[in-house]
Amino acid sequence: MRWSERHHERCGCSAAGGPFALTSAKRHYERPRPFSVRHLALDLVLDVVAKRVSGSATLDIERVAPKTDTLSLDAVGFTLTRVQIDLGSGLTDAPYDYDGDTLGVKVPVSAARATVRIEYAATPARGLYFLAPDEAVPERPEQVWSQCQDEDARHWFPCHDKPHVKMTTELRVAVPSGFTVLSNGEPVFTDTPATGDPWVYHFRLDQPHPAYLMTLVAGRFDVVEDRPARIGDRSIPVQYLVPPGKKDEARRSFGETPRMIELFSRLTGVDFPWTRYSQVVVHDFIFGGMENTTATTMYEHILLDERAAIDVTSNDLIAHELAHQWFGDLVTCRDWSHGWLNEGFATYMEHVEREDRLGRDEYDWGVEGDLSSYLAEASGQYQRPIVCRDYEAPIDLFDRHLYEKGGLVLHMLRRELGEELFWKGVRTYLRRHPHGIVETADLQRALEDASGASLERFFDSWVYRPGHPALKVRVSYEDGQLTAHVKQTHKVGDTPLFAFPLELVVADAAGKVRRFEKRVDSAADALTVALGERPTWVAFDPDFKVTADVTFEAPADMLKHALADATPARARWQAARSLSKRHDLPTIEALATCLSKPSEAWMVRAEAARALGSIRGSAAEAALLAQVEDEHPKVRRAVAMALGNFRTGRVAKALSRLARKDLSYLVEAEAARSLGKTRHKSAGKTLLELLERPSWADVARAGALDGLGALRDDEHVGDVRKYTRYGVPARGRRAAIAALARLSDGRKTREHLEDLLDDQNPHLRIDVVAALESLADPRSRAALNRRLRSELDGRVVRRIREALRNIGERLTSEHKRLTDELEAVKGELSELKVRLGKLERGGGVRAEEPQPEPSEEVPAEPESAEPVATRPRPKRARGPRAPATKAPDTKAPAKRAPAKRAPAKRAPAKRAPAKQAPAKRAPAKQAPAKQAPAKRAPAKQAPAKQAPAKKPRSRK
């Protein structure tokens, strides 16, 4: 999938650049656990106005290390009131040390168990966020919500803030009256008096989970009760908390949740592991969603209006966060280096849910989309092992390797082992480690035990080493033999040679379809099949067993028939991609026919549109314009995207019409982007009209701003800049920042972007950093360094460090280029000096005084005429600038004399005919520089014939 069908952000995925390991990166290992925390109880009060939390945290601990006397807890920026310990006879004050980041509580070595109570207050910089309306955003609700992944729980309660410590929890909290509260587990009691007293909520979770999955959400919400999920004789309550007035959007967006709970319970063989499931929608959430145990938090864009629901679904994000209730919450990665066991599984279960709901072709399309996302990071930024211990901060690991490549690994394992054995292995994995911690070897062993297969090479190649196979597959037919040549073209080193099945599907004229397969584990190999007749079509890897960067080549006739007839749909859209490299009319007609078929899968039609856009030309343009009003919104969107490759008035007119009136927000947005790419003179007016059009998630405005950026007309700098201001919805602002950097690279733009580095939205700060990096102005490094010193979001920290590195590398590269050019110029100058010296010593042509053209200076003479050397040359008059008496005393004038005051005897040497006798050139060779003054005539002796001699000097 070369264009995204995923419209929601996932939980925590960062925008990293390469190389992955920054110079400051360290190797991380699991922290010691001398004490296990059995239970955590929080009793808190929220001061919404002061954005402050206060209260107590009580931890029941159990000794693990026999000689350790200090319980170390993460606690950042707390004001401690009291620290107490109960060793069995009541609470007493406990000795402790606190440095502002870590709290060390003394525990007697003799104590096997203890209870520690900490009274504190904090104004959290991270972890717990307080929202309130202001003048620029009056519609922002008053809310408090937590977001603890990866290690931000420490900012609002004391804990061992690592995933390998799991505990049961309870939370009692006092909030302003009218607030609804959601936390982990079951509600114990709720006290909501009618008076103005604070309302109190109490929740308890009796199964252990890590600190990063602790949640607290408080605000004014509507509560929607959906049907319960039914698993055997159990009934799992399902509810959604949404902003007031959004109940219809909640049902439209979340309605598949009960079915998903039942589906995942059936496939994994492990029933939903908790007693209830809630999803709450908050404002300005910093991720797409967060899988807090029993209570997932979602950002506001998950709620779809009727127009958004035409071609947008929230099922992918809902399935992702729900899957975490098994993968991440029930079984949790031992440390973040194994985080793919959480995120890879959650990502893969998105496609499993899609397959159950929409079928195999949609599953393949979704998996290919993840492959494209991963390859973009792997080819354009960096490659790293999925299991990786070298990083600056844990959030660095939350990239396309952890999510998408992790999901691709599970997809390949399912294809490798088969449906039954794969899910049997997953069931074994979950049942061996419920409420425990796991690492990659635990999954490998479970799959091997369930299947009897050896997976060492697979995990070594795909999980513990970086990279992926880049394959070139070429199919040919000759003399009754079909041959598929395959070559692994990636660089082998840290990335290994991969073992994979080379599988072909071949169809003959009668419609008979056969499969052929060969196992490949070398750099190059071939599969040869004897066939009685030329195949009608051929397809590679029909079951999608190999997630590789594949270039597939086959004869044109086979590709065209595959586009029309191959199964499954993935083989047809692969044929469309391969045909995009051809530019002949029959290919364009085949793609146009595919695009125009309403019965064809929309994914195949979308790839046909993309191929036509790649081919270009008037015939391709006409084929696309014929489908610009297709009934399927996703086909219209693909057509709009492809039309961005053309720059004609007809295309601009069609795109303008789509951008103004289409039913789909996404089609409008894509048409606006492509309209900008046409650079048509009318595009700017249309795009400016779209900037104030309301849409779901502000996608229409973002598309118009992207279009203005593509237009590259600096006339619109002011129009774009005003949408970067605080108060514009986030997605529109982010698009404006990117567009501004494309339209202007001047000082005002740079300074404006530098001011935005302090914006409260971390996603926007990342975009600002990217924009400054694209400007490559070294003066922005001061502002970036200043922001780096105060930045707390790990994603932004990494992005700033990358930008500083890349700007520095560009400066170094530019300095090297200029230095190389200077050295080259110096070398050329030195060579010219040497050549000039040789010419001067040999009496040759001088650069300062070119030979006069015969037509203007000296009349051409026949060969029988008197040689030029025998005619006297007029002496040039020289004034007091170079008196004869000074020439012998000064070296510089003596050296210049021949160039400027050539003696009469030297002139013939320049113009001597080829047959001139050597004897007549001798005087020129013997005339040293010091003899020049003796032969120089006084200015008063200059003959009347000097006028012609002045002409070349004047022209020069």
N, C-alpha and C positions, 0 to 999 in steps of 0.2 A: 504494500500500500504506500504509494508515493505522496499522498496527501492525507491528512489526518482525519479520521472519523471519530476521534476521541476529543471531546470538548470540555472535559473537566480536569482539573489538577488532581494529582494523587496526594497521599499523605507524605509530605516532607521531601519530595523529590527536588534536588537542587539543580542549579544551572552551572555546572562546572566546566572549566576549560582545561587544556592540556599543557604540559604533561600532568598526570594525575598528582604525583607526589611533589609538593612544593619543597623548596630548599629547607624550610623549617620543619618539615614533617618528621615525626618520630615513629618508631615501631611500638605498637601498643600491645599489652598483654593484660589478661584478666587481673583485677585488683584482688588483694587478699580479703578473705572473709573470716576474720577471727571470731566474729559473733554472727549468728543468724538472727534476723528480726522475724519474730513469729506473728506479731500483730501491731498495727499502727492505728491509733485513735486520735483524730483531730477534733478539737472543740474551738471553733473560730467565730469571729465577728468581722463582717465586711463593712468598712467605712467607704462607701461609694464616692463620697465627695472628696475625701482626702486620698483616695486610691490606695488604701492601706488595709492590711489584714493583721489581726491580733488574736491571741488566744494561747492554746497549749497543744503540744503534741506528746502523746504518751506511747512509748515503745516497749513492748515485751520482747526481751532478748534472751538468747540461749548461747552459752559458750561453745565454741568449736575448738579454738586454739588454747591449750592448757595454760600457757604462760603469759598470754597477752593481758595487760591491765588497763587498756584504753579502748573505748568504743569510739570510733571515728565516724562522724556524720557530716554529710555535705549540708551546708547552711550558709547561703550567700547574702550578705548585707542585712543581717538580723540585728535587732536590738533585744538583747537577752535580759529578761527580768529575773528569772530564777531557774536553776537546774537542780533537780532532785533525783534521788535513787531510792528504790525500795528493794531491799534484799530479803524480804520476807517478814519484816517487823514494822512496816510503815515507811512512809516517805521521809527522807532526811536530805539536807543539802549535800550536794555532791561536788567534789573538786573537779574543775574543768579548765580547759584552755580553749580560747577562741581567737582566731586571727582574721575574722571577717569572711572567711571562706569555708573553713573546716572547724567543727566543734569536736573537741576531744574530751570525753567524760570518763573519769577514773572508775574502774570496776575492780573490786578486789579479786585477786587471782583465785581465791577460795570460792567465789560465787559461781555456781553453775548456771543460774538463771537470775534475772533481775528485771525490774521495771524502771525505766528512765522517763521522767516527766520534765518537759522543757517549756517554760513560759516565755513568750517572745512576741515581737511585733515586726512587721516588714512592709516596706513599700517596694513591691517587686519590680525589678527592671525587666524581667522575663518570667515566663512560666504562668503567671496570673495577670490577666489584662482587664483594665477597667475602661469601659466605653461610655461616652456621653455626647449629646449633641453640642454643636457650637454654631457660630455665625455662618461659617462656610458650608457646614453639613447639618442643617437643622433637622433632617429626617433620620439622623443616626440615633438608634435606640440606646437607652441606658441599660447596659449589660455588664456582667462580669463573667469571664470564661477562662478556663485554664488550657494550656497546651504545653505538655511536659516533654514530649519527644524532641531531641534525644536525651538530654540531661539537664532539663530546666526545672524539674520539680524542686530542686534545691533552693530555688529563689522564693518559694512560698511555704515550704514546710521542711523540717529537718529529716533527712533520710539517708540511706545508703543508695545513692542515685546511679545505680548500674543495673542492667537487665538481669544479672545473675542472682540477685537477691529478691525473693518473692515472699509476700506476707499477706495475711488477711487484713482488711481495713474497715474502718468506719469513720464517718464524718458527720459531725453536728455543726450547723452553721446558722447564725442569726443574720437576717438580711432585711432591707427596707420592706415595709408592708406593701403588699401587692405583687411582690416578686414570687416567681416560681423557681424552684431549685431542682436540679438533676445531679445525681452522683452515682457512684458504682453500687451495684447490688440492689437489695430490696429496701424500700422505705420502711423505717422502723416506726417513726411517728412524725406527724406534722402539726404544728401549733400556729394557726393563722387567726389571731384574735381580730375582732371587728374594729377595735380601737387602733390608735396609731402606734402601738407597740411594735417592735421588730417581730417579724415572722421567723419561726425556727423550724428547720428541717433536719431529720436524722436518717442517714442511710448506712447500711452495713452489708459487706460482702464477705461471705464465709469461706470462699475459695481463695488461695493465694495468687497474687499477681505482683508485678514489679512496680516501682514508684512511677515510672514514666507513663503508666496506664491509669494513674489516679486522675479523677476528673471532678471539677466543680463548675457548674453553669448556673447563673442566676440572672433573671430578667423577667420581662412580661411576655408570656407566650400563650398561644392557643394550643390545647392538647387534643390530638386526634388519636382515637383508639381504633386500630385496625383489627381485622379478624385475627385470632391467635394462630400461630403455627402449630400444626398437629403432628407429633412425632410419637408413633405408637400410642400408648395411653397417656402421654404427656400433652399438655396444652401450654404453649409458650406465649405469654402476653406480648403484644407488639404495639408500640405507641410512637407518635411523632410530636415533637414540640416545635412549633413554627411561630414566626412573628404574627401578631394579631391581624386577622383578616386574610390569612393565607391558607385556610383549610383546603380549599379546592386545589390549589397548587400542590399541597402536601399529598393529597390522595392521588393526583396525577403523577407525581414524581416518585413517591415511595410505595405505590400500591403493589409492586411485585415482591416486596420484602418477605412476607410469610412464605410464598412459594420458594424463594431462594433459601430460606432456613431449612425447609423440608428437603430441597434438592441437595444441599451441601451435607446434610445429615446422612442422606441415603448414599451419596457417592463416597464419602470418607469412611463410612461404616462407624462413625462416632456421632452420637446424638448431640445436638446443640448443648454445649457444656455448661450453660448458665440458666438461671430460672426465669429471666425476662430479657427483652431487648428493646432499647429505646434509641431514637435518632433525634438530635436537636440541631436546629438551624440557627446559627449566630451571625452577627454582622462583622465584617472586616476580618474574618478568620485568616490566619497566616498560611494555612495549608488548604487543600481541597477538602480533606476530611481527616479525622483522627479516631482510631479504633479503640478508644478507652473501653475497658472491660465492661460489658453489658450496656454501655451508653456512648454511642458514637457521636462525635461533634462534626457538623457539616458546614461548609460555607454557604452564603446566601444564594449563589448561582445554581445550586442544585434544584431549586424550585423553578419549574417551567410554566410559562403561560401557554395559551393555546397555540400561538404562532410558533413559539420555540419548539413545542412538542411535535411540530410537523416533521422535523428531521433531526432533532436532538433528543437523546435519551440520557437519563441519569442512572440507568441500570448498571453501567460499568463502574461508576464510583460507589454505588450502594453495594454491589457484589464485592468489590475490592475490600471495603471496610468490614463488611460482614464476614468475609473469609478470614480476616484477622482474628475473629473470635475463636477460631481453631488454631490458626497459624500465626503465632505471636502472642496471643493471650493465654490459650490453653498450654501450648508448648512455646517456649520463648528462647530466642537465640542466647547462647552463653555469653557472648560479647558481640559488639557491633560488627566485628570482622566477619561474622557469620550471619549478618542481618538479612541476607538473601533468603534464608529459611522463613523469615517473616514476609518480606516484600515480594520475593519471587513467587511464592505460593499465592499471595493475595492477587498479584497481577495475573497469574495464570488462571485463577478461578474466575476472573472476568470473562475470559474466552470460553470457559466451560459453561458458564451461565448463558452466554450468547448462543452457544451451540444448542443448548437445551431449548432455548426460546425460538431461535431463528434457523437452525440447521447448520450443516457441515460447511457450506460455502461461506456463510458469515463468520464461522469460527476461523477458517483459513484466512479470510480477509483481515480479521482482527489480529491474528498471530503475525501475519506479514507486516501489519502496521507497527507492531512492536519490533520486528526485525529491522524495519527501516529506521525507527528511532534509535535503536542501538547502533546500527551501522553509521548513522550520522555522527554520533559521539565517537565511535571507534575510529572512523576515518578522518574526521575533522578536528578531533581534540586529543584523545589519548586512548590507550588500551591498558587495562589492568586485570589481574586475576579477580574473579568474583570474590573469593575469600582473600582479603587483603588486610594486613596489619599496619601498613605504612600510610599514615594520614595525619593531618594537623588537628582536626576536630572530627568527631563521629559523623556529623552532618555531611562531611565531604563524601562519605561513602554512599549517600542516598542519591545515586545517579542512575543513568540508563543501564549500567552494568548490573546494579543491584536489582532494579525493577525488571526492565525488559529482558536483559540477557538471562537473569534468573528465571523468568517465566519461560523463555525459550528452551532452557535446559530441561525444565519439567515437561514441556511439550515433546522434546526429542525422546526423553525417557519413556513417555507414554507410547510413542510410536515404536520405540526399540523393544519394549517389553510386551506391548499389547495391552488392550483395555483391561482385561481381568487381572493380570499380574501387577500392572501399575497400581491400580486402586487397592489391591490386596497389600502391596508394599506401603502405601500411604496409611492404610488402616493399621498396619503393624507399627509404623512410626508413631502415630498418635497414641495408640494404646500402650506403648512401652513408656511413654514419657508424659502422662497427663499431669498438668500443673507443675511441670519440671522445666529444666533448661536443657538445651540441645545444641549440638554442633553438627557440621556437615557430615562427619563420619557416621553419626547416628542415622541419618537418612539413607546414606549409601548402604549401611549394613542391613537396614530394614528392607530395602528394595532387593538386595541380594538374597536375603533369607527367604523372601516371598517368592522369588523367581528362580533361584538357583543360578542366576547369571553372574558373571564376573564383571563388575563395573569400574574396576580400578583405572583402566586406560581412559574410559569415558570421563570420569571425574577429574582425573589428572589433566586431560586435555581441555576440558570445557570449564572447569571450576577453579582449579588451582594454578592454571597458567593463563596468560593473557592471549587475546586474539581470537580469531575465527578463520575458517577456510574461505579463501577467495578462489572460486572455481571458474574455469573456462571450459564449457562443454560445447563440442562441435559435432554435429551429426551430418553424415554424408551417406549416399547410396551409390554403389558402383559394382558392376559385374555380379549382380545378384546378392550382394552383401550390404547390410546396413551396419555402419560403424559409428560408434559414439566415442570420441576421444575426450578424455577429461584430464585437466592439468590443474594442480594446486599452485596458484600463482602468487600466493602471499609469501612474504619473506620469512624463512624458517630460522628460528633462533630461540628466543624466549617463547615464541609461538611455535607449536609443534606441527608436524605433518598429521593430518587427521585421518581417522578410519571412518568410512561411511559407505552406504550402499549406493551404487550407481544403478539406477533403475529407470527403464524406459517403458512407455506404453506405445504400442504400434498398432495402427489400424490399416486394413487393406480396403480395396475398392468394394468388396462385398459387405463391409461393415464389421468384419470380425476384428476383435480387439485382443491383443496378446501382451503379456508382460514379460520383460527380461531383466535380470538383475545380476550384478557382480559386485563383490566386496572389494573396495579400493582402500589401500593404506600406503600407497607410494605417491611420489610427486607427480607422476604421469601414468596413465593406464588407458585401456580401451576395451570396450565391449563390442564384439563383432557377432552379428547374427545373420545366418543364411536365410534369405527370403526369395521366394519364387517370383515375386513381382514387386515393383516399386511401391512403397507404402503411401497411403493417402495422407496420413498425418502421423506425427510422432510428438510425444511429450516427455519431459524429464521430471523425475521425482514426483510421481502422481500423488503419493500419500504424504508429501511434505515431511519427509524424514530428516532432511538436511537443512538446517538454518544457516545458510552461507550467503556470501556475496557472489551471486551466480551470473555469469554472462553466457547466454544460451544462443547458439547459432545453428540454423538448419536451413535447407533449401526453401526458397520463397513459397513454392507451391504447397509444401507440407505445412508451413506456418499458416497460410491462408485457410487451408482446410481445417487445421487445428482451431483457428479462431472461430470457425463456424460450427464445428461438430465435436470437438474434444470434450471429454468428461474427466474429472469434475470441472467446475467453473474456473478453478485456479489455472488449469491448463490453458483455458481460453484467454484469460487475461495475461498470462505469461506470453502467449503467442502475440497478443497485441503489443506488448513491450518490445519483443524481438522485431516486430515489423516496423516499429518506430524508427529504426535505423535505415529503412529503405525510403526512397523518394520517388518511386515510379507511380504512374497513374493507376495501374491495377491494384497496387497495395493501398493507395488512398481510397479507391472504390470499395475494396474489401472492408476496410476500417469504417468507412461511411455506412455501409450496409449494416455492420454490427451495431454501430451507434444508433441507427434508426429503428432497431427491432425492439418494440415494446415488451416482447416476451423474453428477451435476454436479461440475465441477472444484471442488476444495476452496477455491480462492481466491474463486470466485463465492459459494459458500455462506458463507464467512467475511464477505464484504461484505454479504450479506443479513442475517446476524446483527447486524452492526454497525448496519445501517439500522434494524432492529427495535429495537435498544437506543436509538437516537436518537429514534425515534417515541414510544416508551414506551406506557403505557396497558395495560389488562388483557389485551386481545387480543394485543398484541405480547409481553407477559410469558408468556402461555400458549404461544405459538409457540416461544419460546426454551426454556421449561422442557421442552417435548416433545422437544427435541434435546439435552438436557443430558448424555445418555449415548450420544451418537453414536459410531459405531465409529472415525471418523477423529479422531486426537488434535488435529489443527490446527483442525478444526471445533469440537471440544469447547472448545478454548482460546478461540476467537472467541466462542462462546456464553457462556463464563464471563466474559469481558471485558464483553460487552454486558449481562449481568445486573447488573453493578455500577451500572447506571442506575436500578434498582428498589429499593424499600425495604419489601418485604413479608416476612412470616414465611415464606411458601412459598419465596421466592427465597433467603433466608438459610439455610433448611434444605437446599436443593439445593446451594448453594455450599459449605456446611459438609461435606456428603457428598463432593463432588468434592475438596475440599482435603485430606480425610483419607485417601482411598483410591485415587485415580486412578493408573493405571500410568505416566502421563507426569509427569515432574518439572515441566514447564512448565505443564501444566494445573493441577496442585496449586498452583503459585505464583500463577497468574492468578486462580484461584478464591479464594485467600486475600486477594489485593488487593481483589477485588470484594466479598468478604464484609465487609471493613472499610468499604467505601463504603456498604453498606446501613445502617450505624449501628444494627444490630439489637442488642438487649440480650444475646443469646447469643453474639454474634460474638467478644467479647473472650476468653471461655473457650476457644473453638476455636483462635483465633490463638495464644494462649499455649501450647497443646499442640503446635503445629507448630514452635515455635522451636528445639527440639532434634532435629528430624527431619533425618537426614543426606541429602544430595543432591549431585548433580553440580554443581560450581561454587557450592555453597551457595545455589542458586536458590530452594529451598523456604523456607529461613529468610528470605531477602531478601523473598520475597513476603509472608510472615507479618508481617514488620516494616513493609513498605509498608502492609499492611492495618491494622495498629495505628495507624500515622500517619494513615490516612484515617478511622479511627474517631473521632479528635479527643477522646478521653477522657483527661484528665490523670491519671486513676487509674493509667495504665500507664506513666507517665514513668519510674519506677524499673525496670520490667521491660525497657523499651527501652534505658535508659542502660547497663545492664550488658553489652549486646552491642556497645557501642562500644569496649570495652576491647581492648588489645593482646593477641593470642592467639586471638581469634575470627577465622575466615577472612575474607579481605578483603571479599568481596562482601557478606557479612552485616554486617560493620562499617559499610560504606558505606551500606547501607540503614538501619541503626540511626541513623546520624548524621542522615540526611534526615528520618526519622520523629521523632526527638527535637526537631528544630527546629519541626515541625508541632504537637507536643503541648505544648510549653512555651516561653515567651519570657522566663522569669525570670532573675534574676542567676545562680543556680546553673547553669542550662543554659548561659548565655553563658560563664561561667568554665570549665565543663567542656569546651566546644568550643574555647575558647582554648588549653587545655592540649594538645588534640589537634593543634594546628598544628605541633607538632614531631615528629609521627609520621614514621616512615621511609618510608611508602608514599606516593608523590607523588599517586596517584589519590585516596587518602583525604584528603590535605591539600586537594586541590581541592574535595572534597565538604564539608569542614569550612568552607572559605572561603565556599562557596555557602550553607551553613547560617547562618553568621554574617551574611552579607549579607541573608538573608531575615528575620533578627531585626531588622535595621536599628537596632541599638543603637549610638549614637555612641561609647559607651565601649569597643567592640571595636576601634576604629581604632588604639588604642595597640598592642594585641597583633598586629594585622595589619601595622602598620608595622615592628614588631620582627621579625616573621617575614620580611618583605620584605627586610630588610637582610642576612639570612643565607641566603636561599633561592637554590638553584643550578638548580633545574629550571625551564626557561623557561615551561613550561605553567602551573606554579603561580605564577610571578612575574606572568604576565599576568593570571591570575585574581584575584590579590590586588589588583593595580592597578585592575582593573575594579570589584571590590567597594568599594574605598576611594572611587573616583569615584562609584559609585552611591549609597553611603551619604551622601557629601557632598552629592550632588544632592538626595537626599531631605530632608536637613537644611535645605538652602537652600530647597527647595520648601515645607517645613513652616514655616520662618521667614517666608517670603513670605506664606503663607496666614494665619499668625497676625498678621503686620503688616497685611495687607489687612483682616482682621477688626477689628483695633484701630482702623484708620483709619475703617472703616465705622461703628464704634460712636461714635468721636469725631464723625463727621459727623452721625450721628443726634442725639447729645447737643447739638451746636451748633444743629441745626435746632430741637430742642425748646426750647432757651433763647430762640431768636428768637421762636418762637411764644408762649412764656410771656410774654416781654416785651410782645408785641403785645396779649396778653390783659389783662395788667396795665394797660397804658396805656389800653386800651379798656374796662376794667371787665368783661371777659368771665369765663368759667368758669375756675377755677383748679384745677390738678391736685391740690393738696394738700387741697382741701376740696370733695368732690363734692356736688352738689346733693342735698338730702334727698329721699327718696321720699315723695310726697304721702300714701300710705297710712299711713306711720309718723310723718312729721314734721308735715305740715300737711294738715288735712282738705281734700278736694277741694271746690271751691265752684262754684256755678252761675255762668253768665256774668253774671247780673244782680247778683251779689254785689259788695260793695265791692272794688275792686282791691287786690291785696296791697300795692302801693306805698304805699297810704294808711294801712296799719296799722303801728304802731310795732314794730320788731324788738327783742327783748331784747338788752341788751348783755351780752357774756361777761365774766365776772370775770377779771381778769389780776392776778396777784400782783406781788410786787416784781421779778419777772423782767424786766419791761419798764416801768419807771417812766416817767411822762409827762414828767418833767423831762429825761430823757436822750434821748428820741427825736429831738429836733431836732439834737442834736450828733453823732449817729452815723448814717452813711448806711445801713449794712446793716439795722439795725432799722427805719429809715424805709421801706426797700424791702419788708421782710417784713410790715410792719404791715397792708397791705391784705389779704394772703393769710390772716393769722391773726386780724386784728381788724377785719373788714370793717365800715364804718359802716352805720348803719341805712338810710341813703339808698341804699346800693349794693345791698343785698340784693334789693330789688324788681327791679333790672335783670336779675338772673339768671333771675327767674321771671315776668317780665312777660308777660301774654298778648299774642297777636299783634295784638289790636286796641287795645292800650294807646297812648295819645296820646303823641306825641314830647315834648311839654312835660314830661311826668312823668318821662322818662328823662334830661332835661337835667342835673339835679343830679348824677347818677352820673357823667356825662361830665366834669363840671367839678371833681370832688373830687380835688385833688392829694394826693400822699402826705403832704406836710407838714401838711395839715389834719387828719390822722387823730387826733393827740393832743388837739386841741381838742374833738373830738366824742366822745372816749372817756369813758365813764362810770366812776367809781370802782367798785371791787369791791363796796363796801358798798351801792351803789345798785342792785345787781342784783335785779330783781323775782323774786317767787316763781315765775313762769312759766319760770324758767331750766331746769327739769328736762327738759322735752322737747328743748331745744336741746342738751343734753349727750349725747343718745342717738347721734347720728351720730358724734360725737367718740369715744365709747366703742366703737362698732362698728368704727370706722376703726382 
